[in-house]
Amino acid sequence: MLSEVIIGFAWLILMSESAGIPGLLQWVGLWDNARSFYPSFWSIRIGLVVLGFSIVSLILFPSVTLTILIYFLGVFVMPTMLGRPQDWTMTSNISDKALGDANLPLGAALAVVMLLVHVAVLTLSALLARRREA
């Protein structure tokens, strides 16, 4: 299994203007003025889909902890590598605020808000599931 960082770097090359898919499309004559696909919202989505396929292969292994750890690492790595800051996921934004801007209190507050939103959504879905069963 390849590391998500390696997969991310591979997608950086594939989406680049000169060495990647746009350059190939221009060379073949299907695209007149090729430009890089990254950083963009769609490059993040392509990276996450590829990462999802690699996670499916990991589910076949017995270690659920390893699967979860690698998935969450990739969810952080792919948006940071392939996207612009306005397209980043919440985990990338928290890391940027806490580490990049050296604002640990803001990063901690954002992490707590994210945790509370997740708990609220999970609680609401559990309550709705119980009501349907009753």
FENVEN-V381714 format. One record per residue. N is the residue number from 1. RES is the residue in one small letter. D_LAST is the distance of its C-alpha to the last C-alpha in whole Angstrom. Layout:
n:N res:RES d_last:D_LAST
n:N res:RES d_last:D_LAST
//
This chain:
n:1 res:m d_last:44
n:2 res:l d_last:46
n:3 res:s d_last:45
n:4 res:e d_last:43
n:5 res:v d_last:46
n:6 res:i d_last:48
n:7 res:i d_last:46
n:8 res:g d_last:46
n:9 res:f d_last:50
n:10 res:a d_last:50
n:11 res:w d_last:48
n:12 res:l d_last:50
n:13 res:i d_last:53
n:14 res:l d_last:52
n:15 res:m d_last:51
n:16 res:s d_last:54
n:17 res:e d_last:57
n:18 res:s d_last:60
n:19 res:a d_last:58
n:20 res:g d_last:55
n:21 res:i d_last:53
n:22 res:p d_last:55
n:23 res:g d_last:58
n:24 res:l d_last:58
n:25 res:l d_last:57
n:26 res:q d_last:60
n:27 res:w d_last:62
n:28 res:v d_last:61
n:29 res:g d_last:61
n:30 res:l d_last:58
n:31 res:w d_last:58
n:32 res:d d_last:61
n:33 res:n d_last:60
n:34 res:a d_last:58
n:35 res:r d_last:56
n:36 res:s d_last:53
n:37 res:f d_last:50
n:38 res:y d_last:49
n:39 res:p d_last:48
n:40 res:s d_last:45
n:41 res:f d_last:42
n:42 res:w d_last:42
n:43 res:s d_last:44
n:44 res:i d_last:41
n:45 res:r d_last:38
n:46 res:i d_last:41
n:47 res:g d_last:41
n:48 res:l d_last:37
n:49 res:v d_last:37
n:50 res:v d_last:40
n:51 res:l d_last:38
n:52 res:g d_last:35
n:53 res:f d_last:37
n:54 res:s d_last:38
n:55 res:i d_last:35
n:56 res:v d_last:34
n:57 res:s d_last:37
n:58 res:l d_last:36
n:59 res:i d_last:33
n:60 res:l d_last:34
n:61 res:f d_last:36
n:62 res:p d_last:35
n:63 res:s d_last:35
n:64 res:v d_last:32
n:65 res:t d_last:33
n:66 res:l d_last:36
n:67 res:t d_last:34
n:68 res:i d_last:32
n:69 res:l d_last:36
n:70 res:i d_last:37
n:71 res:y d_last:35
n:72 res:f d_last:35
n:73 res:l d_last:39
n:74 res:g d_last:39
n:75 res:v d_last:36
n:76 res:f d_last:39
n:77 res:v d_last:42
n:78 res:m d_last:42
n:79 res:p d_last:41
n:80 res:t d_last:44
n:81 res:m d_last:46
n:82 res:l d_last:46
n:83 res:g d_last:45
n:84 res:r d_last:46
n:85 res:p d_last:45
n:86 res:q d_last:43
n:87 res:d d_last:41
n:88 res:w d_last:40
n:89 res:t d_last:37
n:90 res:m d_last:36
n:91 res:t d_last:37
n:92 res:s d_last:40
n:93 res:n d_last:40
n:94 res:i d_last:40
n:95 res:s d_last:42
n:96 res:d d_last:45
n:97 res:k d_last:44
n:98 res:a d_last:45
n:99 res:l d_last:47
n:100 res:g d_last:49
n:101 res:d d_last:49
n:102 res:a d_last:50
n:103 res:n d_last:47
n:104 res:l d_last:45
n:105 res:p d_last:43
n:106 res:l d_last:42
n:107 res:g d_last:41
n:108 res:a d_last:39
n:109 res:a d_last:38
n:110 res:l d_last:36
n:111 res:a d_last:35
n:112 res:v d_last:33
n:113 res:v d_last:32
n:114 res:m d_last:31
n:115 res:l d_last:29
n:116 res:l d_last:27
n:117 res:v d_last:26
n:118 res:h d_last:25
n:119 res:v d_last:23
n:120 res:a d_last:21
n:121 res:v d_last:20
n:122 res:l d_last:19
n:123 res:t d_last:17
n:124 res:l d_last:16
n:125 res:s d_last:14
n:126 res:a d_last:13
n:127 res:l d_last:11
n:128 res:l d_last:10
n:129 res:a d_last:9
n:130 res:r d_last:6
n:131 res:r d_last:5
n:132 res:r d_last:6
n:133 res:e d_last:4
n:134 res:a d_last:0
//
